Amino acid sequence: MVLANGCFDLFHYGHLKHLQAARKFGDRLVVSVTEDSMVNKGIGRPVFSIEQRSEILRSLRCVDEVIWCVDAYHALVRVRPDVFVKGKEYEGKIQAHHQAYCDQHGIEIKFTDELVYSSTKLLKYAS
């Protein structure tokens, strides 16, 4: 089982490619979506509610299950995946308590190698 976690606010092409690549690391992809109150992306964010963001994710063929979480640590504890996947922009930046939890429970951390886009930058560009 593979776990991918994120805000997924203003879903874009980079998110799609990341999740498609993440799915290839296992037989089942669970995506945890950060709860609205925990999204720290600036004023007016998230643009879309957790219900809307989750519906978009559930519609993807590569996604097997969508759950809501406070943060990635809570998703790791809840799901206990075999693989925790982040985008390449997180290489060398995994939070220490996430790394420790994965090490303690034999969870492999992998990174996708897809193009990186920023919803925040896309929103600023569109304004």
N, C-alpha and C positions, 0 to 999 in steps of 0.2 A: 504494500500500500504506500502511496506517495501523498505527501501533504504539501500544498502550496498555500501560502498565506499572504494576504494583502488587503488594501483598501478597495482597489478596483473601481475607484471613482473616476468617472469619465472614461469608461472602457474604450480602449484603443487597440490598434493593430499590434503594438508591442505586447500588450496583455495576451492577446490571442496566440501569438507565436510562442510566448513564454509557457502558456498552459499546454499547448500542443506538444512542446518539447518536454515539459514536465511529465506528461502522461506516458512518454516513452520509457521512463525510468521504472515503471511498474505496471501491474495489471489493473490497478484501480487508483483514480485520482480524486482526492478529497480537497476541496478548496475552502479554506476558512476566510471569512470576510470580517474585517474589523468593524465593530459596532460604531454607529454614528457618533456617539459621545466620546469615543476614543480616537477619532480621526483628527490628526493634528496637522492639517495642511494649510491652515489659514482661514481668514474670514470667508463665510459662505460655503465652506466645505464641510461635509461632502455635498456635492451638487445633487447627487442622487441618493435617496434613502437606502438603507440596508436592504429593504424589501426589493427595491428596483435593481440594485446592484446584484443581488442574489438571483433574481429572475433572469437577468442577462446571462450570468454564469451557468445557471441550470440549463439554459437553452443550447449550450455548447456540447457537441458530441464527445469531446475529449474529457468532459467533467462528469464524474460518476455521482458525486455528492457535494452539497454545499452546506456548510455550517456557519454559524455566527460565533464570534469570539471577541474577548476583550483585547487580546494581543496574541502574538505568535506563541508565546510560552504556554498560555492556556490552551491553545489549539494543539500543541505538541502533547501536553498532558492528557487531553481528552481523546485524541486520535491514536496516539502511540504508533506512528507510522514506521515503516521500514526505511523510508527515505524522506528527508525534508529538503525541499527544493526552493532556491531563491535565484533571482536573476544575477548575471555576472557582475552587476554594479555592487553587489553585496560581498563579493570575494574579499576576504580579509577584514570584513566589517560585521561578522556575525556577533551578536551580543554575547558576552561571556556566559550569562546564565542559560542562554539557548544552547550554546556549545557544550556546556557542562551537562545539561540534561540529555542532549543527544549522545554524548560520550558515555554517560552512565547507563543509558538504556539501549545502546547498540544501534542508534539511529544514524544512518549515513547522511551526510549533508552533501548535496550536489548543486551545481550551478548550471543554468541554461546559458547558451551562448547566442542569444538572439539580439537583434537591434534593441537598444534601450531608448524608450520615449518617456517623456515626463508629462503627466496630465496637467500639473501645475503650469509648466511652460506652455503647453498647448492652450490652456485657458487664457493665459496672459496674451498669447499671440492672437487669439480670436477676439479679444476685447477691443 
